[in-house]
């Protein structure tokens, strides 16, 4: 089997889940988030775009309901022994199959359900509630994410490898950036070095934009050739065993504008303030407050965003973001073992000036350790 952790690690994770279910008086948990399935069993697939559910009973029994296309996927990548298949067809009824499975397992009463997951659509969610109307469905969307957020030593080794890959991609991109370079060649250089060194597809597309599109925070289709004086924003992640380490920066082609220099200095100061705030006992909102404290003091409040980062871990499409996010008054505690990505994003639409700077950290007992992006300079090509 293609398992990336040993039996002891998986047993400890299962024990933590069952303890939390007992605390919340849950008779069973319906896990729909792919990240939860991967964390608990190693199950690795993008088949969660269709209905599938990992059923966990309070006594520890587990069963996976999925499609025939994922039968061997589950057999090869997970430790799940009880795998059930719902049949594709004109009158397919996967929720009905889940109800029959639950009845067979003797599940009734308080059932936790991961409502906030890409694998459970609103349509299927309504069917689920109707099928289990005689039970009490409890939203446990935050339950497994709060367990996953603290990384084990084995996970941290994968995160460090992801960070190494992100630095290789950063170097490859900077080597490719020059006047006349095509954005497609820059992306190709980043992905090539990650795949060539054993990395994975990331949880979402790399962000790349130059010229006025350097102000965009999302990937879009279409490529551009860099001009003699230009700006290009890159946000990307090394991914290893699905664990992510993200990096973000704006690179200047030709002579930087005075605003580039000013904005970069403010972004660097804000990033280091966020780094200082990443310590056990702090809250996620404290990191955001550090970010706003610096940027607003520089008069850049209208150019910043309303969030400045988030946790990272083993994530699947369509996003590599994990909770908690750093926004105002978020009271999620910062604890040792968390992997955090902070991004300072300044987008001045009036002058069409972009400046971004971000990197990934590991929280330890004494504070945050940068895992990548050691050079915080303004790069000019």
SULZIDA-V177713 format. One line per field, one symbol per residue. ss: DSSP state (~ for helix, > for strand, _ for the rest). psi: psi as a letter, one per 30 degrees, with the letter a starting at -180 (. if undefined). burial: b if it has 16 or more other C-alpha atoms within 10 Angstrom, else e. Layout:
ss=???
psi=???
burial=???
This chain:
ss=______~~~~~~~~~~~~~~~~~____>>>>__~~~~~~~~_____~~~___>>>>>____>>>>>_~~~~~~~~~~_____>>>________~~~~~~~~~~~_____>>>>________~~~~~~~~~~____>>>>___~~~~~~____~~~~~~~~~~~~~~~~~~~~~~~~_____>~~~~~~~~~~~~~~__________>>>>~~~~~_________>____>>>>>>>>>>>__>>>>>>>>>>>____~~~~~~~~~~~~~~~~~~~~_____>~~~~~~~~~~~~~~___________>>>__>_______>>>>_______>_____>>>>>>>>>>____>>>>>>>>>>>>__>>>>_________>_
psi=kikglleeeeeeeeeeeeeeeeeghkflkjjfkeeeeeeeffkjlgffflklkjkjlfgfkkkkjalefgefeeefflgkejkkkkkklehkieeeeeeeeeeefhklbjkkkieikffjleeeeeeeeeehfgljkkjhffeeefeffjkleeeeeeeeeeeeeeeeeeeeeeffklkfkkeeeeeeeeeeeeefggllklflkkkkklbfffgkglklkkllkklejlkkkkklkkkkhfkkjlkklkkkkakkleeeeeeeeeeeeeeeeeeffikkfllefeeeeeeeeeeefgggeffllglgalllajllkgkgklllkjlkgjgkkklkfkkkkkkjjkjjeefhkkjkkllklkkaegakjkfahejgljkk.
burial=eebeeeeebbeebbeebbebbeeeebbbbbbbbbbbbbbbbbbbeeebeebbbbbbbbeeebbbbbbeebeebbbbbbbbeebbbbeeeeeeebbebbeebbeebebbebbbbbbebbbbeeeebebbeeebeeeebbebbebbbeebbbbeeebbebbbbbbbbbbbbbebbbebbbeeebbeebbebbbebbeeeebbbbbbbbbbbbbbbbbbbeeeeeeebbbeebbbbbbbbbbbbbbbbbbbbbbbbeebeeebeebbbbbbbbbbbbbebbbbeebbbbbbbbbbebbeeeebeebbeebbbbbbbbbbbeebbbbbbbbbeeebebbbbbbbbbbbbbbbeeeebbbbbbbbbbbbeebbbbbbbeebebebb
